[in-house]
Amino acid sequence: MERPLLTVLLLVGLVIGCAVGSAYARARRGWNDYQTVKKSVPGARRGAWSLIRGVAVKAAVIGLLLFGAVAYAAVGSDEETAGPAPSQSPTQSQPPHR
């Protein structure tokens, strides 16, 4: 009678041990992955800020160029106009031939 009871207890212990072992292995892998990502965050953050800084500089340069173009167009040129534009001369049309 004791033999079947020992076999059942052994099987239950093995099942519980496998479940606990796999949960521990999963938790350990997760912890290692977390530590790896945690170490890589400062470098990624520096890279992201450098990209943002580059975009901001380009946007500022484009904004300054646009502002300069608008200011130049608003002021106009310093040269005097050449005078009145030539007027159109009337064209002599020939009567149609029949």
C-alpha positions in Angstrom: 0.0 0.0 0.0 2.8 2.4 0.7 4.3 1.9 -2.7 1.5 3.4 -4.8 1.3 6.4 -2.4 5.1 7.0 -2.7 4.8 6.8 -6.5 2.0 9.3 -6.6 3.9 11.7 -4.2 7.0 11.3 -6.3 5.1 12.2 -9.5 3.4 15.2 -7.9 6.8 16.4 -6.6 8.3 16.1 -10.1 5.4 18.0 -11.7 5.6 20.8 -9.1 9.4 20.8 -9.4 9.2 21.2 -13.2 6.7 24.0 -13.0 8.8 25.9 -10.4 12.0 25.3 -12.3 10.6 26.5 -15.6 9.1 29.6 -13.8 12.5 30.3 -12.2 14.3 29.9 -15.6 11.8 32.3 -17.2 12.2 34.9 -14.4 16.0 34.6 -14.6 16.0 35.1 -18.4 13.7 38.1 -18.0 16.0 39.6 -15.3 19.0 39.2 -17.6 17.2 40.8 -20.5 16.2 43.7 -18.3 19.7 44.3 -17.1 21.0 44.2 -20.7 18.4 46.8 -21.9 19.0 48.9 -18.8 22.7 49.2 -19.7 21.9 50.2 -23.3 19.4 52.9 -22.4 21.9 55.8 -21.8 23.6 55.3 -25.2 20.2 55.1 -27.0 19.1 58.2 -25.2 22.2 60.1 -26.3 21.7 59.0 -29.8 18.0 60.1 -29.8 19.0 63.6 -28.4 21.7 64.0 -31.1 19.1 63.2 -33.8 16.6 65.6 -32.3 19.4 68.3 -32.1 20.3 67.7 -35.8 16.6 68.1 -36.9 16.3 71.3 -34.7 19.4 72.8 -36.3 18.2 72.1 -39.8 14.7 73.5 -39.0 16.3 76.7 -37.6 18.5 77.1 -40.7 15.5 76.7 -43.0 13.5 79.1 -40.9 16.3 81.7 -41.1 16.6 81.3 -44.8 12.8 81.7 -45.3 12.8 84.8 -43.0 15.7 86.3 -45.1 13.9 85.6 -48.3 10.7 87.2 -47.1 12.6 90.2 -45.8 14.4 90.6 -49.0 11.2 90.4 -51.0 9.5 93.0 -48.7 12.3 95.5 -49.0 12.7 95.2 -52.8 15.8 96.0 -54.8 17.8 99.3 -54.5 18.0 99.8 -58.3 15.9 102.5 -60.0 13.4 101.3 -62.5 14.5 101.7 -66.2 11.7 104.0 -67.0 8.3 103.5 -68.6 7.7 100.3 -70.3 7.4 100.4 -74.1 3.8 100.7 -75.3 2.3 98.3 -77.7 2.2 99.5 -81.3 -1.0 98.9 -83.2 -0.7 96.2 -85.8 -1.8 96.8 -89.3 -4.0 94.0 -90.4 -4.4 93.4 -94.1 -7.9 93.0 -95.5 -8.7 89.4 -96.4 -8.3 88.5 -100.1 -11.2 87.0 -101.9 
